[in-house]
């Protein structure tokens, strides 16, 4: 008797499902048995012929469960294994072509980057690979399951950790610095899983070695034990280490043109096509370590944590979108309480002499000198202060605006004498420019906008003029204390904010230093 079923009938669907399941099971068995066949073919160890894929999967599950607290990025690895039915695909993909033989050699050279070998299980991986290759290395199927599972986990964990270290650094700057607002890419589950999917492991490992010329110069100096002028050998080494780590962070400019400020160097550069086309002195915010009482060699427990001085300029990345010529200065409350009301108490005409208007509840007070400023304190201050445009304005004749959480900007200043000093950490947090008109000319170029800027800056215009930048320009405010100049000569600067100390203390355990 011949039965005919409709393609939509329940019986037809059940039978179709059974066939699909049987086909998948057979395919799975064929795939899994290939592991045993490959291992036996290469090693001639007959133990591998008896490997059961289900038992191998159970062993891997048990191994990762028991190693949860010891394996880095366990959730990523577990997800990867789950997608592969808990079979050791990483080992199988790289055992037969020799990748696993060379992997420990790469891990072994992590010390050339100033980092400890300890997290990379170098000896264990070498031992396991040799054992699996040895015809008599594995003596039972239980041993085979266990050793394959161990090698899979150790390889996955170490490979991800190594890849992350070289491509992203070992310290997350966002977690250790209080005033860090620079876009910085960090490894995520997708990027880490992709490491486990790499086909040509050697080519990949070669490709992730830091290629930045600055990095290579600092690395060479570190390995050669170079001593910089004015520093000890140990302090020189630590300068190299913290700045190599900074160079591993994925927070570097990628744009064709950008503005960059380096706080410890008190300098601003406009970079085009990788070269500086404008360089000037700047003044930055006052810092906690301007007298260099703490160094990378000599510091106390309190220096190990990031506790910014209130006037420190933040580290950030943003985009300059406009300028304000002859700006009005909305005086921050912190400056008003610590400076303005104190000056006004000593001299009733201080405010009018400095072109500072006083407001209460948004209404301008006509005769602020009649206020008894000696009775005004930070606790009972009910006034706002604005400084009108003019020669006395603390922002000078122009300010450059970009979005940021700290309300800082680049600006001109009437206090030109500070640019003659070596220590230029003198501002309240904003960046004062040595050549503000030069920056305006560079960003705007020749034309009507720049002509207006130049004219208004040359006049005592009582009204601010806002001009949008035709082509918005990225800005990076950075903190680098050691680098090679254009002539290849190593330069280092004082750690005015103590950020080297904070970074080095977080690096120490990852370098194997007590």
N, C-alpha and C positions, 0 to 999 in steps of 0.2 A: 504494500500500500504506500502510495506517495502522498506525503503531507505538503501542502502549500501554505506558507504563512505570509501575511501582509507585512511589509517592511515597518509598519507602524504597530504591529501586534506585540503584546507583552512577551509572548513566548519567543518571537523572533529577536527581540531586544535582549532577552536573557541569554539566548544562545550566542548572539553576537558578542555580548560582554564576556562570556566564558572563553570564547576563542581569543578575544583581545587579551584577557588575563593570562591565558596559556602562552600566547605569543610573547607577551612581556616577560613572563617568568622564564621562558626558554632563552630569550635574548639576554636577560639578566644573568642567568646561569652561565651562558656562553661568555659574557663579558667578565664575570667573576672568575671563571675557570682559566681565563687568559692570564690572570695574575699568577696563578700556580704554574702554568705552562712557561711563562716568560722567566720566572725566577729559576725554575728547574733548568731551562735551556741554557741560561747564562752561567749558573753556578754548578750544575750537575749534582746538586744536593737533592736526593730523592724525598727528603722530608717535605719539601715544598709541594710535591704532587698531591699530598693529602690535605692541603689547606682547604677549609670549608669557608665560603664567603660569609655565611651567616654568623659563624663563630668569630670570624675576623671582625665583622661589624660590631658584634657584641663586645669584643675586647676593646675596640677603639672607643666605643661609648663609655665603657667602664673607665678607661684610661683618662679620657678627658674630664670625666666627672671627678675622678680622684685628684686631678692636677689643676682644678679650677683656680685655686688660690696661688698657684705657682706659675701658670702659663700666662704670658702677656697676651692681651687681645683675645681672650678665650671665646667670647661670644662670636667674633668674626670667624674664628677657626671652626667653631662648632657649626655655624651656619654653612660654611664651606663643605665640611664633612657630611652634613645632612643632605646637601644637594647631590652628593656623590655616594649616597647610600652607605655612608661610613666605611668606605673603602679607601685605602692609602694611595689615592691617585697622585698626590704630590711626589711621594717616593717613587711610584711606578713611572711617572713622567720624566724623572730626572736621575733615576738610579742606573739605568742601562747605558746612557750616553755619557756618563762620567761627570755630570753636573754636581752630583752630591760629593764627589771626590774633591772638587775644587772649592766648594762652598766654604768649608772651614778655613781655607787659605785667605779668603776675603775677610771673613770674620776676624781672623787672626791679626789683620792689619788695621783693625779699628783703632788701635793705639796710636796710629799715625795721625788720627784726628783728635787725639787727646782724650779718648774715651776708653772705658774699661772693657776688657774681653768677657768679663764674668757673665753678662746676661745672654751670651750667644751659644752656650753649651758646646763649645768647640771640641773638647776632648770626647764628650759623650757622642757627638755626631760622627766624629772620625772613627771611634771604636765600633759603633753600630754599623756603619757603612762597610768597614773591613770585615766585620763578623758576617754580614749578609753575603758578601762576596766569597767568603771562605767556604769551600766545599764541605768542610767539617765544622763550620762555625755554629750552625744551628743543629741541635741534637734532638729536638722534639717539635711537634706541631704547636704545643702550648708555648714553647719558647719562640717559635716563629711568629705567632699571633702577637705576643707581648712585645717583641723587639720591633716588629713592623709598626705597631701602634705607637711605641715610644719615638721611633725615628720620625714618623709622620708629624707628631705633635711638636717635637723639638725643632724640626726643620721649619715647620710653618711659623712657629712662634719667633724663632731667631731671624728668619728671613724678613718677616714683617717689621720686627724691631730694628733690624739693620737698615732696611729701606727707609723707614720713618726717620731714623737718626740722621742719615746723610741728606735726605731730601727736605726735611722739615725742622731739623734740630731736635735736641733731647729735652729742651725746656720750653714750655709755652709762655711767651712773654706776657700774655694777657693775665696769666695766673700769678705772676710774681711782681708785676709793676702796677702801682695804683693808678697812674696817669698815663696809661698806654692806650691810644685810640687809633692805631695804625692797622689797616686791613691786612690781616695775616692769615694765609691759608694753612689749615692744619689737616692731618690725615683723617679721613673718615672711613666708614665701613666699606664703601665702594672702592676707594683707592687701595685699601689694604687687601681686599679680596682679589683685586686685579693683580696684585703681586703674586698671589698663589696660582694665577692662571698663565703666568709668563711661560712661553714656549722655550726660548733660548735664554737660559739662566745667565750664562757668562756675558752675553751681549747686554743683558739688562743690568747686571751688576756693574759692568764697565760704564754704562750710560748714566748711572746715578752718582758716580764719583764727582764731587764738587769741581766745577770747571772754571769758576770765577778766578780771574788772574789775581785779584786781591787775596782770595782764599789761599791760592797756591803759594803766594809770597809769604803770608803769615805762617802757613803750614811748614814751609821750608825753614823759616826762622825758628819756629818751635822745635823742629826735629834737629836742627843744627846747634841748638842751645845759644842762639844769638842774644847778646846783651845790648840793650839800648842805652844811649847816653843818659846818665843821671839815674839809672835804675839798677837794681841788683839783678843777678841772673834769675832768681826765683820770681821777682816781680815782673821781669820781662816775659818770662814764660806764662805767667798768669794773664798778662795783657793779651798775649797771642791767643790764649785759650778762650777768653770771654768774647773776643772779637771774631774768632773763627765760628763760635756758636752763633753770634749775630748774623754772620754771613750765610749760615745754613737756614735761617728763617726765610719763609716765603713771603716777604713783605717788601721786596725790592721794586723800584719803578720799572715799568715796562713800556711807558709812553715814549714817543719820539722827542718830546720836549716836556720839561718839568722844572719846578723850583725846588731846591733842597737846602735845608738848614741843618748844619751839624752843631748841636749845642756845645759840646766841649771845645770845639775849634772856634766858636764864635764867628762863623763864616756862613755866607749864603752863596750858592751857585745856581745859575740857570744852565741847565744841561740840554744840549741839542745834539741828537745823533751820537750820544755817548761822550760828548766833549763839553767842557765848561766854556760858555760864550760870555758869561758875565760873573764876576766874583766880587764880593764886597764884605766888609766887616759888619757884624751885627752885635747888638747887645741882647742878652737873653735874661730870663728870670733869675732872681737870686736863688742860690741853692744851699743845701744842708752841709756841704763839704767844701766850701770855697777856700777855707784856710788849710785844706789838705790834712786835717788832723787824723783822718782815717785813710788807710791805703789798702791795697790788695794783700799786703803782708801784715799790717797792723790794724786790726779792727776788733771791736767788742761785739757781744751778742746783739746789742741794740742796732748795730749797723747792718746786721744780716737781713733785716726786714725793711720793706719799702715803706718809709714814713716820710712822704714828701714835705719839704718846706713849703708853706702856702704859696710862695711866689715862683715856684719852679715852673718853667715852660713845659707843657705836656708834649709827649711824643704822639704824633698824629699823621694821618694822611687825609687830604681833602682836595678841593678844587677852588682856585681863586676865580671868583665870578664877577667882581666889580671893584671899583675904587671909589673913595669919597675924598674929594679935594676940599681943602679947608674944612676939615671935619669938626663936628661938635663932639666933645668928650663927655659921655654919660659916666660920671665917676662912680666906680663900684663902691658898694657900702663898706667893704673891708678897708678901702683906701680912705673913705670919708671918715670912718671912726678912728683910724690910726694916724691920720695925717691932717686932713682938712679941718676938722673941728678943733684940733690942737693948735694949728697955725692961726685959726680965726680967733681963738681965745687969747692968744698972745698979741695979735694985731687985728683990731676990728676992721681995718681996711684991706686986709689980706685978700679977701674974696673979690672985691672990686678991682684991685690991682692985678689980679690974675684972671680977670674976665670970667669969674665963676658966678653963675646965677643959682639962686636957692629956691626950691619949690617945696610947698607943703600941700599935700592932697592934690597935686597936679597944678596948683596955682602958684605963679611966680610971686615971690616976696620982694617988694620994691626996695626996702631999706634993711638988708640983712645985717648991717653993722649995728643996728639997734638991739639985736638979739644978744643976750648974755651967754656967749658960747662956753663960758667956764662952767655953766650948769648943765651943759649938754654932754651926755655920755653915750657909749655904745648901746646901753640898755634902754635909754629913753629917746634915742634919735628919731625924730619924726620928719626929717628933711631929706630931700634929694638934691643932688648937685650936678650941674652941667657947666662945662667950660666952653665958652663961645670960641668960634674960629678966630685965629690971629697968631701973632708971633709967639705969644706966651702959651699957646695951647700945647699940652703935653704930647699930643699926637702929631705935632708938627703940621705940615701942609698937606699930607696925604696919608690915607690908610688903605690897605689892600684887604678885601673881605673874602672869607671862606667859611663855610659851615663847620662848626665844631662845638663840642659839648662844654668847652672851657671858656668861651667868649674871648678868645685871643685872636690877634691879627698881626699883620706886618704893618709898621707905620714909621713915619718920619719922627724926628724929635728935635726940639730946640737945644737939648743938652748934648752938644757936639763933643764936649771934652772927654766924654766917656770912651769915645772911639780911639783915643790916644793911649788908653790903658791896656795892659796885657790881660787883666782879669775883667771881663766884660759881662759877668753875671750880675747885672745891676738893676734890671727892670722889675716890674710887678708881675711879669708873666708873659706879656706880649713881646714880640721881636722888633727891636728898633733897627732901622736900616741905615747903613752908612751912605748909601747912594740911592735914595728912594726914587728920584726922578729918572735915574738910569734904569731902574727896574721897570718903571712905567713905560719908558721908551722901548725897552725890549719887548714887553708884553703887548703893547698896543701897536708898535711900529709907527712909522711916519704916517701922518694923516690928520684929519680933522680932530679926532678924539684926543690925540696926543697934543695937538696945538692948543686945545682948550685947557688940558691939564697943565702944560707948561706956562700958559698965560695966567691961569688962576693961582698957580703956585708962586708966581712972581709978584702977585698983588695981595694986598691985605683985604681979601674979599670976605665980607661978613657973612655970606651965605654959603653953606656947603653945596657942592656939586657932585651928584652921583652919576657915574658913567659905567655902563656894563662892559665887560671885556668881550670883544667880538668872538674870540676863541678862548674858552675857559681853559685854564692851565692848572694841571695837578701840582700840589704842593706836598712835600714830605718834610716833617720836622723830626730829625733823627738824633741818635746818640751813639757816636762811634769814637772810641778813644785811641785806636791804633790802626794805621793803614800805611800803604806805600804811596808816596807822591808820584807825580808824573815822571820823575827821574829814577823811580824805583827805590828811593830812600825811605826807610821806615820812619814814620812820624808817630808820636804819642802825645796825648794831652791829659791834663789833670782830670780826675774823676770828680767834677764839681758837684754832681748830684748824688754821688755814692752808689750809682746804679751798677757799676762794675762789681762792687762788693756784694750787692744783693744777688747778682747773676752768678758770680763765682761760688757763692755759698750753696746755691741750688745745683751747680754743676759738680761740686766736689764728690758727692756719693756716686755720681754717674761716671766719674773718672777713676773711681777706685781709691779716692783720697779720703782719709779719715778726718 
